[in-house]
């Protein structure tokens, strides 16, 4: 059996381990951008990104109409191309909200403030710096 090619590079995983801001853009009802922190992202074994959601109400309304999302994230702590002091990624994917189950419970233990979990299924992650 051939293994599926990884969508999230080692460099991406390095970036997630360092603090930085994440922007999540959704569109459907209206274009909307919401932010969170790199340290709030949980990467699953199958490369989904789980994000604790407390607010994110406009994002949820958009995802109910159009599940496509764009994320940007970065940090100054990881070298980019040509030893640039920092790097970032543009992530394209689809989103849905989780309100119960094992992954919800695991995330609730880590982030007691959440009311839902935003799950991103990554279709492409491109290094931009």
Helices and strands as residue ranges (DSSP letters): H 10-17, E 21-26, E 32-37, G 38-40, E 41-43, E 48-53, H 57-65, E 68-75, G 81-83, E 87-98, H 102-110, E 116-127
